[in-house]
Amino acid sequence: MNGRTVLARFPAGGPRGSWPAEEFAQARRVEGQPAEVVMDLMTDAFLVVVRGADAAE
């Protein structure tokens, strides 16, 4: 996926007021990984990804 590594996948239909993908990404950023949340329209899911060649580290 264009030099990205998917760290986690979360269904888009979560409970109202719940942001598990954002919370997971924030925890990864605290650990030093440049994680971000993107929407995968084909699977109707939020993906937490890191970009670049060093993403798998």
CORRAPE-V843183 format. One line per field, one symbol per residue. burial: + if it has 16 or more other C-alpha atoms within 10 Angstrom, else -. A space follows every 50 residues. Layout:
burial=???
This chain:
burial=----+++-++-+-------+++-+++-+----+-+++-------++++++ +---+--
